[in-house]
Amino acid sequence: HSTSRRQRQMCIRDRGYKPFIVSLPMSAALCAYFTPQAYETYIRSFIRIFEQMGIPCLDYTYDIRFTKHEYYFNALFMNLKGRKVFTRQVLEDIKQIGTLD
């Protein structure tokens, strides 16, 4: 396990990659069913691990800018409008944290 981690880190460093983690937003309908315990188990715990590795994380899970019904086909998938709005924000945030040159 630690060998594969070292190999990934060497590959990232040697090739000049700057990884980051993006947690996708949820629709308002899905937020209603995603408990704080589920968030901690499935999202937040992994974000902490990546942050300890020095990998920036952008967590949009409960970001109210992206919960609008008009951004989704259904409770799970963003439509074209939602994807465009979200992608623009992610790119802007990546620029702010200095990961995208």
C-alpha positions in Angstrom: 0.0 0.0 0.0 2.7 2.5 1.0 4.7 1.5 -2.2 1.8 2.4 -4.4 1.3 5.7 -2.6 5.0 6.6 -3.0 4.8 5.7 -6.7 1.8 7.9 -7.2 3.5 10.8 -5.4 6.6 10.4 -7.5 4.6 10.3 -10.7 2.7 13.4 -9.7 5.9 15.3 -8.6 8.0 14.1 -11.6 5.5 15.1 -14.1 4.6 18.4 -12.5 0.9 17.5 -11.9 -1.0 19.5 -9.3 -3.8 17.3 -8.1 -6.9 18.5 -6.3 -10.1 16.9 -5.1 -13.6 18.2 -6.0 -16.6 17.1 -4.0 -19.6 17.5 -6.3 -22.7 19.4 -5.2 -26.0 17.8 -4.5 -29.5 18.9 -5.5 -31.8 20.2 -2.8 -33.8 17.0 -3.1 -30.7 14.8 -2.4 -29.5 17.1 0.4 -32.7 16.3 2.3 -31.7 12.6 2.4 -27.9 12.9 3.0 -27.4 12.9 6.7 -24.6 14.6 8.6 -23.3 11.2 9.5 -23.2 10.1 5.8 -21.4 13.3 4.9 -18.8 12.7 7.6 -18.4 9.0 6.5 -18.4 9.4 2.7 -17.1 12.9 2.1 -15.4 14.7 5.0 -13.3 11.7 6.2 -11.7 11.4 2.7 -11.2 15.2 2.4 -9.2 15.1 5.7 -6.9 12.3 4.3 -6.2 14.3 1.1 -5.6 17.5 3.0 -3.1 15.6 5.2 -1.3 14.6 2.0 -1.2 18.3 1.0 -3.8 17.9 -1.8 -6.2 20.8 -2.0 -9.9 19.9 -1.7 -12.9 21.9 -2.9 -16.0 20.7 -1.1 -19.3 21.8 -2.9 -21.4 19.0 -1.3 -23.9 21.4 0.4 -23.0 24.6 -1.6 -26.4 26.4 -1.9 -25.2 28.0 -5.2 -25.7 24.7 -6.8 -28.8 23.2 -5.2 -31.3 24.9 -7.5 -33.8 22.6 -9.2 -33.1 24.4 -12.5 -29.6 23.0 -12.5 -30.6 19.3 -12.5 -32.2 16.7 -14.8 -33.3 14.9 -11.7 -32.1 14.6 -8.0 -28.8 13.1 -9.1 -27.5 14.6 -12.3 -26.8 18.2 -13.3 -28.2 19.4 -16.7 -26.1 21.5 -19.1 -26.9 24.8 -17.4 -25.9 23.4 -14.0 -22.7 21.8 -15.3 -21.6 25.1 -17.0 -22.3 27.2 -13.9 -20.5 24.6 -11.6 -17.5 24.2 -13.9 -17.0 28.0 -14.1 -17.0 28.2 -10.3 -14.6 25.3 -9.9 -12.1 26.8 -12.4 -12.3 30.1 -10.6 -11.7 28.4 -7.2 -8.8 26.4 -8.6 -7.2 29.6 -9.9 -7.6 31.2 -6.4 -5.9 28.3 -4.6 -3.1 28.5 -7.2 -3.5 25.0 -8.6 -4.3 26.1 -12.1 -1.7 28.2 -13.8 
